[in-house]
């Protein structure tokens, strides 16, 4: 999925909060060797707004081309970058800048910038904090990409869920989608995921409902995973998984893991 403006602005906000830098901005990288700066916080004017940055040019262009962070302390005297964009940077009053590419599956999706206006250098601690903001956005985009991939795979399985051949794969995809659901912050994408999960299971009994994490746990139990394996998959502790499973078994009127899965399938909660 492409980076959207809200995600980009959120990452810039996180960068400024975590680093304390007065100015932050970012651009979305497309398939061309250019990106356009579109997200700004703490800017004084509009000199950088909409600026088209070519790969290899300036600080951000170098980060885009090398797919690694680049720092310029005393930007206007830096000898390690080209100075194609000196005028808008000067107009914004920026002295030192860090540019960090957001890389997902070996492709730069965006570049985050953080800048100082006073004549100081960016500390290692500040740069590390800025890196964390970029890594958080990378993780979000990677999860969304995986969900899109699983959704695309699930649709044809949902259409043929009664056939024996795809049944086991359908159950695997369902469990994978349930495991991913807790990691996604995008409400629209989460609603799409939930709709596909319901389509994979068919009609759900209105008299029986499991909480999302209880359903996640039972769907992975159905694949034969242990509590420890489920905990790793869901990012939970083994004790938390045990608690979810116990609550699910009580609601399903089950006395064993196998019986919980059987009752859940009979109720239409699992494919």
HUFENGI-V439962 format. One record per residue. RES is the residue in one small letter. NEAR is the number of other C-alpha atoms within 8 Angstrom. Layout:
RES;NEAR, RES;NEAR
This chain:
x;6, x;4, x;10, x;6, x;8, x;6, x;9, x;13, x;13, x;8, x;13, x;17, x;10, x;9, x;17, x;14, x;8, x;9, x;10, x;8, x;11, x;10, x;12, x;17, x;14, x;15, x;13, x;13, x;12, x;8, x;4, x;6, x;7, x;11, x;14, x;11, x;14, x;12, x;11, x;12, x;10, x;7, x;9, x;5, x;7, x;6, x;8, x;10, x;8, x;7, x;8, x;8, x;12, x;9, x;13, x;12, x;13, x;12, x;14, x;15, x;13, x;13, x;17, x;13, x;8, x;7, x;9, x;8, x;9, x;11, x;9, x;10, x;11, x;11, x;10, x;7, x;5, x;9, x;5, x;4, x;9, x;8, x;8, x;6, x;7, x;8, x;6, x;9, x;11, x;9, x;9, x;11, x;7, x;13, x;15, x;16, x;14, x;14, x;14, x;15, x;15, x;13, x;11, x;10, x;5, x;5, x;6, x;12, x;13, x;13, x;16, x;15, x;13, x;15, x;13, x;14, x;9, x;6, x;8, x;9, x;7, x;11, x;6, x;6, x;6, x;10, x;11, x;8, x;11, x;14, x;9, x;9, x;13, x;14, x;9, x;9, x;11, x;11, x;8, x;9, x;11, x;10, x;11, x;11, x;9, x;8, x;11, x;9, x;8, x;11, x;11, x;8, x;9, x;13, x;9, x;8, x;12, x;11, x;6, x;8, x;12, x;5, x;7, x;7, x;5, x;10, x;12, x;8, x;7, x;14, x;12, x;9, x;11, x;13, x;12, x;9, x;13, x;12, x;11, x;11, x;9, x;7, x;7, x;12, x;5, x;6, x;7, x;6, x;9, x;11, x;8, x;8, x;12, x;8, x;8, x;12, x;11, x;10, x;9, x;14, x;11, x;8, x;7, x;10, x;9, x;5, x;4, x;9, x;6, x;8, x;6, x;6, x;7, x;12, x;12, x;11, x;12, x;12, x;14, x;11, x;13, x;9, x;9, x;6, x;10, x;7, x;10, x;9, x;8, x;14, x;13, x;9, x;8, x;9, x;6, x;9, x;9, x;10, x;6, x;9, x;13, x;9, x;8, x;11, x;11, x;8, x;9, x;13, x;13, x;8, x;9, x;10, x;8, x;11, x;7, x;7, x;9, x;7, x;9, x;15, x;13, x;8, x;11, x;11, x;10, x;7, x;10, x;12, x;11, x;11, x;12
